[in-house]
């Protein structure tokens, strides 16, 4: 059991929150243009594209070259074309976590997560497990209830879907670690309550793992140790626990070939295989942000999700995100959430810090 080391917010930790947001957004923008390329054509084709556009090894934003591969997309997230962080579900969910905690506090319920989704999250911006859960929320009059009341529907029905072990809950968990520095138990509880709206089993374990890693790093634990310690918060026989250990075991490898081999045939948006890449990339690049997000994204599968997760955890560890990553989007964070078209990085940082205080 990890001893709680919860610390108060101060100027130093607020700076780490700022770096976590900056790292998460930068990592997301790095992976966004090649997400579909990686998913539809595989990591080998992604590597080929990066080589042909002279972006291998990946250490800066990706060039937009549809003449090389027409699966590259989102030119507004590409090198020399970016002027803001464009909308992405990975950032939407982190902002929703912030809104959820501001409104309901640390003891929010799974029903409160459903309320927040219906209030802020457009139906066109939900996918796989989240889309299935969202549709069930919409179809039930039971979700039309006053704040604080219990829903009449069984919320477990929302997580009974074919995608409930895919990556969606894992990408929603970051902020729960950030706001619980040194308190992994509370971070795990928050992540599990959020994840349970749409996920079960490994889908929940992946979310818990990311939140716990963040809380441990926030409490001062070194990245490699936090990854190892997070395993103890998961069932020993879970695939997510094995994925963390596999990622760590490959940290000295310059590529993720053994991870790819281990999960051959698994969906590119599954929780487990992507968690292994996150552990590998974060540990491999623990001392260098560009290596951490660059190698993680170049390894493929869910590139924007993994880049965002690794970038956020790296920033929380206390490193300085290089300006070449943050300058292109200039603190402008666009979302597709209702009433929140564009927010400033500084506003997200101050509001997140206020939750911890």
C-alpha positions, 0 to 999 in steps of 0.5 A: 500500500502506498502511503498518502502524501497529499500536499497543498497547492503552492507556486511550485505545484501550480507550475507543474499543473501548468506543465501538465496541461501544456504537455497533455495538449502538445502531445495530443496535437502531435498525435492528432494528424496521424491517428486515422493513419495509424489505426487504419493502416498500422504502425508500420505505415505510420513509420513509413510516412514519418520517414518519407516526410523527414520526421523520423525520429519524431521530435517535432510536430508532424508535416502535412503531406497528403500527397505522401499519404492521404490518411494524414489529416487535421492540417491545423494540428500540423507543423507550420499550420498550427495557431491554436490547439484544435478541438479533440475529445482527449482535451474535451474530457479533461476539461469536463473533469475540471467542470465536474469537480468544480460543480460537484466536488471530489465526492461526485457520483457516476450519475453526476458524470452522466449529468455533465456529459448531457450538459456539456458534451455534444453527441457528435463528439462521443465514440465507441463506449462513450457513444453507447453510454451516451445513447442510453443516457439520452434514451432514458427519462431517468437522466432528467432528474434534479441535481442530487436526486438518484436516477431511475435508470440502472447506470450499469446498463450504460457500461454494458456495451461492446466497447467497455474495455476500450481506451475511452475511460483511460483518456478521461482520467488524467486530471484526477491524478493531477488534483490528488498529489500524493493521494493515489487512493482518492485519485483511483476512486475518482477515476473508477467512478467516472469510468464506470459510466461507460466501461468495465473491467480492463477499461476501468483499470486503465483509467485507475492506472493513469490517475494513480500514476499522476497522483504518485508523480504529483506527490514527488515519486519518480516516473519509473517508480510511479509506473511500478507502484501503480501496478499494486492498485490493479488486480494482479491478474489484470491485463492492465497490470501486465501491460504496465510491466511489459512497457517498463520491461521494454524501456531500453528498447528503441522501438515498441516491436515487442509490444506490437507483437504481444498485442497483435490483432487487438483493436488499436483503440483498446485500453490494454495495448495502448497502456503498454505504449504509454508506460514504455514511452513515458519511462523511455523519455522520462528525461526528455519530453520530445523523446517521450511524446515523439516515440509514443506517437510514432509507435502508433495505435491511438496516437493522440490519446497516448501522446496526450497522456504521456505529455501530461504525466511528463509535465506533471513530473516537473519538467519544462515543456520546450517552447517549440511545443507550446509556442505554435498554439500560443495558449489557445485551447479550443474545445467542442463543449457547449458554451466553451468554444475556446479557453486559455491555458492560463484559465485552465491552470488557475481553475485546476489549481483552485480545486486542489487548494 
